[in-house]
Amino acid sequence: MRSFFSNLASRFRRDQRGATAVEYGIMVSLIAVVIIVAVTLLGGTLKETFNSTQCSIKGGVYTAATSGATPVAGSCSK
């Protein structure tokens, strides 16, 4: 009986699948946090870039409106 538990404990020490799964889980969560932070920080800038591109495709001139810390939509004029 003692050898059975000894062998079982030995196998659990050698088995690294659970540790690897935890490491991958931590890595995926850190990547998700980086993506969320990047989208949050660059969200306003990306919106302005897409609005400017849309205006240029329509043949207009995009004027970005800035009002301090409050984001204000720019205007597209032809």
N, C-alpha and C positions, 0 to 999 in steps of 0.2 A: 504494500500500500504506500509505503514511504517513497519507493522508487517511482510510482505513478505520479505523485505530486511533485516530485523532483523533476521528472521529465516534463510535466505540464508547465511548471514554473520556468524551466529552461526554454521551452518553446515560446512562451510569452515574452521573455527577454529578447529573443532573437527576432521576433515578428515586429517589423517596423511599419507595417501598412497603416496602422492607426495614426502614428506620428506623422507620416507623410501626408495623410489626408488633412490633419490639423494644420500642417505647414502650408499646404495649398489653400486651405480655407482662409488663413491669415493673409496670404499673399493676394488672394482675390479681393478680400475686403479692403486691403490697403490700396489696391488699384482702383476700386470703386470710389474710395474717399478722394483720391487724387483727381479722378474724372469729375466728381461732383464739385470740388473746389475750382477746378479749371473752368467748368461751364458757368459756375456762379460768377467768377471774376471776369470772364471774357464774354458773358452773355450780352451785355449792353453793346459792347464793341461789335460783336458779330451781327447784332440786329441792325446797327447803323451801316455796316458793310453790305448786308443783304439789301437794305433799302436803297443804298447808293447804287448798287449793281442793277437793281430793278429799274430805277429811274434812268440809268444810262442805257439800258436795253430799250426802253421806251423812247429814247431820244431826248430826254430832258437833262437838266442840270440840277443836281441834288445839293441842297444847302442844309447843312447840319445845324440845328438850333441847340444852343447850350444855355441852360438856365441854372447856373450854380451846381449844386449837388443833385438837383432833381432832373431826371432824364426827360427830355422833351423831344417829341418826334420832329424830324427835319421836314423840309418841304421839297417837292419836285416841281420844277417849273420848266416850261418848254421855251 
